[in-house]
Amino acid sequence: MEEHYINTCLICMKPVDNYEPEYCCNGHECGCRGYPTNPCVCSRECDDALYDDIGLTMDQRRIKAGIDLYQQPNKQGD
């Protein structure tokens, strides 16, 4: 997994500055497969979308929940 995605909301792709992943193990012979036990989300709305409609892709869940994909603000002077 790339470093860029570690602190990014799984649903809307917004950066989450205060996210600290927690792991139960390294994933060897465990159902977690080495993923954090606390998925990175930026809001309660994205957290709900994460667990609703399991089986759909994250993008499909975002769209179904009516959540906009995060757009990075334009920098002044570019």
Number of C-alpha atoms within 10 A of each C-alpha: 6 5 7 8 14 17 20 19 21 21 28 22 19 19 19 16 9 9 16 13 13 11 13 13 14 12 13 9 9 10 8 14 12 14 16 17 12 12 18 25 23 21 14 9 14 20 16 15 24 23 11 14 14 10 9 12 12 17 16 14 22 22 15 13 17 11 15 11 13 12 9 9 6 7 6 5 4 4
